[in-house]
Amino acid sequence: MRQSSRLLRLLAFTSSVLACGLCLAQAPDPDGRATPAQRAAAGIGAPVQPLPAASTLAAREQKTRIAAWRTEVRRQLFVPDHLPALEARTWSTFSPTPGVLADRVTYATADGMLVPAIVYRPDPKLLKPHIKLPGLVIVNGHGSDKFGWYAFYSGMLFAKMGAVVVTYDPIGEGERSAVKASHTGEHDAWVSPPAGLPRTDWGQRLAGLMQVDAMQAVSYLLAQPEVDATRIAVAGYSMGGFITGITGAIDTRIHATLLSGGGDYDGPGGYFDSNPLPCQTSPYKSLLPLGDRGAVLYALNAERGPMLVMNGSADTVMDMAHHPPAWFDEVRTRALALIGPSSPAAKNIFTTVLYSDISHRTSWVDRKGVVWLDRQLHFPLSSAERIATEPTTHIGDWVKTNHVYLAEAYAREDREAGLDALGTGLPGIPREDLMALPDADWQRLQDRLTYAAWAGKTRAAEQQAASHSTERQ
């Protein structure tokens, strides 16, 4: 007990020092955001102070520390101790390509909201009786959703390989927007909380919703009798990578995580602390009590299972110029110290792929990404030999031939258009086919779907929290 108390006091002291260091490192506006000049000069942020190595702790202390870190992440991001009832409903089913069925689904998430999703799965006629299937969750980047090319391409590709794949709309996009549009950026708006609450409060609650969205997608997979609970992975891109790295740190039901275009969890005042978006800067700053946040998140992921981080050396979106391989190596060393280099978790420490002269893209659909996912999930309708020789589709050509939307900024050879994705002959899917709910039901359920509805609930929750805070003073 005395040793545990000493450890907790040390963690609290370290986090307070780091928090003060952040205050000195930059002068944020009243809402805690960096100025454009500070953003440009952020780099990897202030140096981090290493936390006590696992080798200095008793086994019980180490177990307590791992649990305490996970509890703190959930507390800061308003992730409930018990996830809500799933309330999963399949509205209809269609076949986007031979051998694949796609279910139009909704499931419940935080704050009484619903998530519209398309769930891809192999046609049962192609499967051996009683076979168990792996599950995969796709978490989109900013502005994209289940209508995005890589969401439905991934769904069809991996379903053909024998996986059940959940793709869904992030809050404020697709069917979770009042105008049912993509690239709305609704949740990017900075909302100042009431006086008495931390200035990061809105972003913390927003990030918590995004965490529960992904965790409930995992719950959906676990609820399917054909899915093997030990073979579930989550793949996230850009903002989705930020979400996935945190989800993997707190949700031990996940076997493997893959981040594409992300993973640079750096020091105070660095990339994510200076990000102007509430879904990233606020939650990342709120994790300062962890101390060395990047190493802790990676250590927690290793305690859970394998992780792959895929980036391009020329990715300006993720500021890879300031996050070279040597930086990732240093974070890996610190994370290994937190779990113990000879511990069972050490075999799961994250590995990286860096593509030379490549920018921002969803690399899990290329051969390297699929090979890694197959090693973790063991796709039953494919094999290592087949994946090694499978023909590829050049996405830039594919989007033109199939009239698939790709934002101009990403229709470049060094970005998504330049990907050689595994598989051939997959179609574009019309937008109307990817609507999960019939329009009349969507209209009826808007107060459980849209960002505007969630924002109203969240403002009310903040007002109540602010009132309670005032009463306690």
C-alpha positions as CSV (number, residue, x, y, z in Angstrom):
1,M,0.0,0.0,0.0
2,R,2.8,2.4,0.9
3,Q,4.6,1.7,-2.4
4,S,1.4,2.3,-4.4
5,S,0.8,5.6,-2.6
6,R,4.4,6.6,-3.4
7,L,3.8,5.8,-7.0
8,L,0.6,7.7,-7.3
9,R,2.2,10.8,-5.6
10,L,5.1,10.6,-8.1
11,L,2.7,10.4,-11.1
12,A,0.8,13.4,-9.8
13,F,3.9,15.4,-9.2
14,T,5.3,14.6,-12.7
15,S,2.0,15.5,-14.4
16,S,1.8,18.9,-12.5
17,V,5.4,19.7,-13.6
18,L,4.6,18.9,-17.2
19,A,1.4,20.9,-17.1
20,C,3.3,23.9,-15.8
21,G,5.9,23.4,-18.5
22,L,3.2,23.6,-21.1
23,C,1.9,26.9,-19.7
24,L,5.4,28.3,-20.0
25,A,6.0,26.9,-23.5
26,Q,3.2,28.7,-25.2
27,A,0.7,31.5,-24.4
28,P,-2.7,30.1,-25.6
29,D,-5.8,32.1,-26.2
30,P,-8.5,32.0,-23.5
31,D,-9.8,28.7,-25.0
32,G,-6.4,27.1,-24.8
33,R,-5.6,26.9,-28.5
34,A,-2.2,27.7,-30.0
35,T,-1.8,30.6,-32.4
36,P,-0.9,29.9,-36.0
37,A,2.7,31.0,-35.3
38,Q,2.9,28.6,-32.3
39,R,1.4,25.9,-34.4
40,A,4.0,26.3,-37.1
41,A,6.8,26.3,-34.6
42,A,5.4,23.5,-32.4
43,G,7.7,20.6,-33.6
44,I,7.6,17.7,-31.1
45,G,6.9,20.0,-28.2
46,A,8.7,20.3,-24.9
47,P,10.9,17.4,-23.6
48,V,9.0,14.8,-21.6
49,Q,10.2,13.5,-18.3
50,P,10.4,9.7,-18.3
51,L,8.1,7.9,-15.9
52,P,9.3,5.2,-13.5
53,A,10.4,2.1,-15.5
54,A,8.4,-1.1,-14.9
55,S,11.6,-2.7,-13.6
56,T,11.4,-0.4,-10.5
57,L,7.9,-1.5,-9.6
58,A,6.6,-4.6,-8.0
59,A,4.2,-6.7,-10.2
60,R,1.2,-5.5,-8.2
61,E,2.3,-1.8,-8.6
62,Q,2.7,-2.3,-12.3
63,K,-0.7,-3.8,-12.7
64,T,-2.2,-1.0,-10.6
65,R,-0.4,1.6,-12.8
66,I,-1.7,0.1,-16.0
67,A,-5.3,0.1,-14.7
68,A,-4.9,3.6,-13.3
69,W,-3.7,5.0,-16.7
70,R,-6.7,3.4,-18.5
71,T,-9.1,4.8,-15.9
72,E,-7.6,8.3,-16.2
73,V,-7.9,8.2,-20.0
74,R,-11.6,7.2,-19.8
75,R,-12.3,9.8,-17.1
76,Q,-10.7,12.7,-19.0
77,L,-12.6,11.7,-22.2
78,F,-16.0,11.1,-20.5
79,V,-16.0,7.4,-21.6
80,P,-18.5,5.7,-19.3
81,D,-17.4,2.8,-17.1
82,H,-20.1,0.7,-18.7
83,L,-20.8,1.1,-22.4
84,P,-24.5,1.7,-23.3
85,A,-26.8,-1.0,-24.5
86,L,-26.0,-1.7,-28.1
87,E,-29.5,-1.4,-29.5
88,A,-28.3,-2.8,-32.9
89,R,-30.7,-2.9,-35.7
90,T,-30.4,-4.0,-39.3
91,W,-32.6,-1.9,-41.6
92,S,-31.9,-3.8,-44.8
93,T,-29.2,-5.7,-46.7
94,F,-27.8,-5.4,-50.2
95,S,-24.9,-7.0,-52.2
96,P,-22.4,-4.4,-53.5
97,T,-20.3,-6.9,-55.3
98,P,-20.5,-10.7,-55.8
99,G,-19.6,-12.6,-52.7
100,V,-20.2,-9.7,-50.3
101,L,-23.3,-8.7,-48.4
102,A,-23.7,-5.3,-46.8
103,D,-26.0,-4.7,-43.9
104,R,-27.5,-1.2,-43.2
105,V,-27.2,-0.9,-39.5
106,T,-27.5,1.5,-36.5
107,Y,-26.1,1.0,-33.1
108,A,-26.2,3.0,-29.9
109,T,-23.3,5.2,-28.7
110,A,-22.7,7.7,-25.9
111,D,-25.2,10.3,-24.8
112,G,-28.2,8.4,-26.2
113,M,-27.1,8.9,-29.8
114,L,-27.1,6.4,-32.7
115,V,-24.4,5.5,-35.2
116,P,-25.4,4.7,-38.8
117,A,-23.1,2.0,-40.3
118,I,-22.6,-0.2,-43.2
119,V,-21.4,-3.7,-42.2
120,Y,-19.7,-5.8,-44.9
121,R,-19.5,-9.5,-44.6
122,P,-18.8,-12.5,-46.8
123,D,-21.8,-14.2,-48.4
124,P,-22.5,-17.2,-46.1
125,K,-22.7,-19.5,-49.2
126,L,-19.0,-19.1,-49.6
127,L,-18.2,-20.2,-46.0
128,K,-17.6,-23.5,-44.4
129,P,-20.2,-24.5,-41.8
130,H,-19.5,-23.1,-38.3
131,I,-16.4,-21.2,-39.4
132,K,-15.4,-18.2,-37.2
133,L,-14.6,-14.9,-38.9
134,P,-12.3,-12.0,-38.0
135,G,-13.8,-8.5,-37.4
136,L,-12.4,-5.1,-38.6
137,V,-13.5,-1.6,-37.7
138,I,-12.6,1.3,-40.1
139,V,-12.3,4.7,-38.4
140,N,-12.3,7.6,-40.9
141,G,-10.2,10.7,-41.1
142,H,-11.5,14.3,-41.0
143,G,-14.4,15.0,-43.3
144,S,-14.8,11.4,-44.5
145,D,-17.4,8.8,-43.4
146,K,-18.8,5.5,-44.6
147,F,-19.4,7.1,-48.0
148,G,-15.6,7.7,-48.4
149,W,-13.9,5.6,-51.0
150,Y,-11.5,3.8,-48.6
151,A,-14.4,2.9,-46.2
152,F,-16.4,1.0,-48.8
153,Y,-13.3,-0.3,-50.7
154,S,-12.0,-1.7,-47.4
155,G,-15.4,-3.2,-46.6
156,M,-15.6,-5.0,-49.9
157,L,-11.9,-6.0,-50.0
158,F,-11.7,-7.5,-46.5
159,A,-15.2,-9.1,-46.7
160,K,-14.1,-10.9,-49.8
161,M,-11.2,-12.2,-47.7
162,G,-13.6,-13.4,-45.0
163,A,-13.9,-10.6,-42.5
164,V,-16.9,-8.7,-41.0
165,V,-16.1,-5.0,-41.5
166,V,-17.8,-2.1,-39.8
167,T,-17.8,1.3,-41.5
168,Y,-19.7,4.2,-39.9
169,D,-20.3,7.9,-40.0
170,P,-18.4,10.1,-37.5
171,I,-20.4,12.7,-35.7
172,G,-21.4,15.6,-38.0
173,E,-20.7,13.6,-41.2
174,G,-23.0,11.6,-43.5
175,E,-26.2,10.6,-41.8
176,R,-25.0,12.3,-38.6
177,S,-25.2,15.7,-40.2
178,A,-28.5,17.6,-40.4
179,V,-28.0,17.9,-44.2
180,K,-26.9,14.2,-44.7
181,A,-23.7,15.5,-46.3
182,S,-20.0,14.5,-46.2
183,H,-17.1,16.9,-45.5
184,T,-19.3,19.2,-43.4
185,G,-16.7,19.8,-40.7
186,E,-19.5,20.4,-38.2
187,H,-17.7,19.0,-35.3
188,D,-14.6,21.1,-36.1
189,A,-16.3,24.2,-34.6
190,W,-14.7,25.4,-31.4
191,V,-17.3,25.7,-28.6
192,S,-16.4,27.5,-25.4
193,P,-17.7,25.8,-22.3
194,P,-19.4,27.7,-19.5
195,A,-17.4,29.5,-16.9
196,G,-16.1,27.1,-14.2
197,L,-15.3,24.3,-16.6
198,P,-11.9,23.5,-18.2
199,R,-11.6,25.3,-21.5
200,T,-11.0,21.9,-23.1
201,D,-14.3,20.4,-21.8
202,W,-16.2,20.5,-25.1
203,G,-13.4,18.8,-26.9
204,Q,-13.1,16.2,-24.2
205,R,-16.7,15.3,-24.5
206,L,-16.5,15.3,-28.3
207,A,-13.5,13.0,-28.2
208,G,-15.3,10.7,-25.7
209,L,-18.2,10.4,-28.1
210,M,-15.8,9.4,-30.9
211,Q,-14.2,6.8,-28.6
212,V,-17.5,5.2,-27.7
213,D,-18.5,5.2,-31.4
214,A,-15.5,3.0,-32.1
215,M,-15.8,0.9,-29.0
216,Q,-19.5,0.2,-29.8
217,A,-18.4,-0.9,-33.3
218,V,-16.3,-3.5,-31.5
219,S,-19.3,-4.4,-29.4
220,Y,-21.3,-4.9,-32.5
221,L,-18.7,-7.3,-33.9
222,L,-18.6,-9.2,-30.6
223,A,-22.4,-9.6,-30.7
224,Q,-22.3,-11.4,-34.1
225,P,-22.1,-15.2,-33.4
226,E,-19.9,-15.8,-36.5
227,V,-17.2,-13.4,-35.3
228,D,-14.2,-14.7,-33.4
229,A,-13.7,-12.4,-30.3
230,T,-10.0,-13.0,-30.4
231,R,-9.5,-11.7,-33.9
232,I,-10.8,-8.1,-33.9
233,A,-8.8,-5.2,-35.3
234,V,-9.4,-1.4,-35.7
235,A,-7.8,0.6,-38.5
236,G,-7.8,4.4,-38.3
237,Y,-6.7,7.1,-40.7
238,S,-5.5,10.6,-39.8
239,M,-8.1,11.8,-37.2
240,G,-9.2,8.2,-37.1
241,G,-5.7,7.2,-36.3
242,F,-5.7,9.6,-33.3
243,I,-9.0,8.0,-32.2
244,T,-7.8,4.5,-32.8
245,G,-4.6,4.9,-30.8
246,I,-6.5,6.0,-27.8
247,T,-9.2,3.4,-28.3
248,G,-6.6,0.7,-28.4
249,A,-5.1,2.0,-25.2
250,I,-8.4,1.5,-23.2
251,D,-10.4,-1.2,-25.0
252,T,-8.7,-4.6,-24.3
253,R,-11.3,-6.4,-26.4
254,I,-9.4,-5.3,-29.5
255,H,-6.6,-7.6,-30.7
256,A,-4.8,-5.4,-33.2
257,T,-4.7,-1.7,-34.2
258,L,-3.4,-0.1,-37.3
259,L,-2.8,3.7,-37.6
260,S,-2.2,5.2,-41.1
261,G,-1.2,8.8,-41.2
262,G,-0.8,9.3,-37.4
263,G,0.7,8.1,-34.2
264,D,2.8,11.1,-33.4
265,Y,1.8,11.4,-29.8
266,D,4.5,13.9,-28.8
267,G,5.4,16.3,-26.0
268,P,3.8,19.3,-24.4
269,G,3.0,22.0,-27.0
270,G,3.7,19.6,-29.9
271,Y,1.7,18.5,-32.8
272,F,-1.6,17.5,-31.2
273,D,-1.4,20.1,-28.4
274,S,-1.2,22.9,-31.0
275,N,-3.8,21.4,-33.3
276,P,-6.7,23.9,-33.8
277,L,-9.4,21.2,-33.8
278,P,-11.4,20.5,-30.6
279,C,-11.5,16.8,-31.3
280,Q,-7.7,16.6,-31.0
281,T,-6.1,19.5,-29.0
282,S,-8.6,19.3,-26.2
283,P,-8.5,15.6,-25.5
284,Y,-4.7,15.4,-25.9
285,K,-4.1,18.2,-23.5
286,S,-6.6,16.6,-21.1
287,L,-4.2,13.6,-21.0
288,L,-1.4,15.6,-19.5
289,P,-1.9,13.9,-16.1
290,L,-0.6,10.8,-17.6
291,G,2.8,12.4,-17.9
292,D,4.7,11.0,-20.9
293,R,1.5,10.7,-22.9
294,G,2.9,9.1,-26.1
295,A,4.9,6.4,-24.3
296,V,1.9,5.7,-22.0
297,L,-0.5,5.3,-24.9
298,Y,1.9,3.1,-26.8
299,A,2.5,1.0,-23.6
300,L,-1.2,0.5,-23.0
301,N,-1.6,-0.6,-26.6
302,A,1.2,-3.1,-26.2
303,E,-0.5,-4.4,-23.1
304,R,-3.6,-5.0,-25.2
305,G,-2.0,-6.4,-28.5
306,P,-0.1,-5.7,-31.7
307,M,0.0,-2.3,-33.4
308,L,1.3,-1.0,-36.7
309,V,1.9,2.7,-37.5
310,M,2.1,3.5,-41.2
311,N,3.3,7.0,-42.4
312,G,4.8,8.7,-45.4
313,S,8.0,10.7,-44.9
314,A,6.6,13.6,-46.8
315,D,3.3,13.8,-44.9
316,T,2.8,17.5,-44.1
317,V,-0.6,16.8,-42.6
318,M,1.0,14.9,-39.7
319,D,4.2,17.0,-39.6
320,M,6.4,14.0,-40.3
321,A,9.4,16.3,-40.9
322,H,9.5,16.7,-37.1
323,H,8.6,13.0,-36.4
324,P,11.3,11.0,-38.2
325,P,12.1,7.3,-37.5
326,A,14.5,8.4,-34.7
327,W,11.6,10.1,-32.9
328,F,9.4,7.0,-33.1
329,D,12.4,4.9,-31.9
330,E,12.8,7.1,-28.9
331,V,9.1,6.8,-28.0
332,R,9.3,3.0,-28.5
333,T,12.2,2.8,-26.1
334,R,10.3,4.8,-23.4
335,A,7.2,2.7,-23.9
336,L,9.2,-0.5,-23.6
337,A,10.6,0.8,-20.3
338,L,7.0,1.3,-19.0
339,I,6.0,-2.3,-19.7
340,G,9.3,-4.0,-19.2
341,P,11.4,-5.1,-22.2
342,S,11.1,-8.8,-21.2
343,S,7.4,-8.7,-20.3
344,P,4.8,-10.6,-22.4
345,A,3.5,-7.2,-23.7
346,A,6.9,-6.3,-25.1
347,K,6.3,-8.6,-28.1
348,N,3.3,-6.3,-29.0
349,I,5.2,-3.0,-29.0
350,F,4.3,-1.0,-32.0
351,T,6.2,-1.3,-35.3
352,T,6.3,1.2,-38.1
353,V,6.3,1.5,-41.9
354,L,7.7,4.7,-43.4
355,Y,7.1,5.3,-47.2
356,S,9.8,7.5,-48.7
357,D,8.5,10.7,-50.4
358,I,4.8,9.7,-49.7
359,S,2.3,12.0,-48.0
360,H,-1.1,11.3,-46.3
361,R,-2.9,8.1,-47.3
362,T,-4.8,5.0,-46.1
363,S,-2.0,2.5,-46.4
364,W,-3.8,-0.5,-44.9
365,V,-5.3,-1.3,-48.3
366,D,-1.9,-1.7,-49.9
367,R,0.0,-5.0,-49.9
368,K,2.1,-4.2,-46.7
369,G,-1.0,-3.2,-44.8
370,V,-3.0,-6.2,-45.9
371,V,-0.1,-8.6,-45.1
372,W,0.1,-7.2,-41.6
373,L,-3.7,-7.4,-41.0
374,D,-3.7,-11.0,-42.3
375,R,-1.0,-12.0,-39.8
376,Q,-3.2,-10.7,-37.0
377,L,-6.6,-11.7,-38.2
378,H,-6.0,-14.8,-40.5
379,F,-8.5,-14.1,-43.2
380,P,-10.3,-17.4,-43.9
381,L,-11.0,-16.8,-47.6
382,S,-7.5,-15.7,-48.4
383,S,-3.9,-16.8,-47.7
384,A,-0.4,-15.3,-47.3
385,E,0.5,-16.7,-50.7
386,R,-2.5,-15.2,-52.4
387,I,-2.0,-11.8,-50.8
388,A,1.6,-11.8,-51.9
389,T,0.6,-12.2,-55.6
390,E,-2.9,-10.5,-55.6
391,P,-3.1,-7.9,-58.4
392,T,-3.7,-4.3,-57.3
393,T,-5.8,-1.4,-58.4
394,H,-4.4,2.1,-58.8
395,I,-6.8,4.3,-56.9
396,G,-6.3,7.4,-59.0
397,D,-7.5,5.5,-62.0
398,W,-10.2,3.6,-60.1
399,V,-12.0,6.7,-58.8
400,K,-12.1,8.1,-62.3
401,T,-13.4,4.9,-64.0
402,N,-16.0,4.3,-61.3
403,H,-17.0,8.0,-60.7
404,V,-16.0,7.8,-57.1
405,Y,-15.5,11.1,-55.2
406,L,-12.0,11.9,-54.0
407,A,-11.3,15.4,-52.7
408,E,-8.9,17.4,-54.9
409,A,-6.3,17.7,-52.1
410,Y,-6.1,13.9,-51.9
411,A,-6.3,13.2,-55.7
412,R,-2.5,13.4,-55.9
413,E,0.0,10.6,-56.6
414,D,1.8,11.2,-53.3
415,R,-1.6,10.9,-51.4
416,E,-4.6,8.7,-51.8
417,A,-4.7,8.7,-55.6
418,G,-1.3,7.1,-55.7
419,L,-2.2,4.0,-53.7
420,D,-2.0,0.6,-55.3
421,A,-4.7,-1.1,-53.3
422,L,-5.0,-4.9,-53.2
423,G,-7.8,-6.4,-55.3
424,T,-9.3,-5.7,-58.7
425,G,-12.8,-5.3,-60.0
426,L,-14.4,-3.7,-57.0
427,P,-17.1,-1.2,-57.9
428,G,-17.9,2.2,-56.7
429,I,-21.0,2.2,-54.6
430,P,-23.7,4.8,-55.2
431,R,-24.2,7.2,-52.3
432,E,-27.9,6.3,-51.9
433,D,-27.0,2.7,-51.4
434,L,-24.8,3.6,-48.4
435,M,-27.6,5.3,-46.5
436,A,-28.3,3.2,-43.5
437,L,-31.7,4.4,-42.6
438,P,-34.8,4.9,-44.8
439,D,-35.4,8.6,-45.0
440,A,-38.7,8.6,-43.0
441,D,-36.9,6.8,-40.1
442,W,-33.9,9.1,-40.4
443,Q,-36.3,12.1,-40.1
444,R,-37.9,10.5,-37.0
445,L,-34.6,9.8,-35.3
446,Q,-32.7,13.0,-36.0
447,D,-32.5,13.9,-32.3
448,R,-30.5,10.7,-31.8
449,L,-28.3,11.1,-35.0
450,T,-27.1,14.5,-35.8
451,Y,-24.3,16.7,-34.5
452,A,-26.8,19.5,-33.8
453,A,-28.8,17.2,-31.6
454,W,-25.7,16.0,-29.7
455,A,-24.5,19.5,-29.3
456,G,-27.7,20.6,-27.7
457,K,-27.5,17.7,-25.2
458,T,-23.9,18.5,-24.5
459,R,-24.5,22.2,-23.9
460,A,-27.1,21.2,-21.4
461,A,-24.7,18.7,-19.7
462,E,-22.0,21.4,-19.5
463,Q,-24.4,23.9,-18.0
464,Q,-25.4,21.4,-15.3
465,A,-21.8,20.6,-14.6
466,A,-20.9,24.2,-14.4
467,S,-23.7,24.8,-11.9
468,H,-22.5,22.0,-9.7
469,S,-19.0,23.3,-9.9
470,T,-20.2,26.7,-8.7
471,E,-22.2,25.2,-5.9
472,R,-19.1,23.4,-4.6
473,Q,-17.1,26.6,-4.5
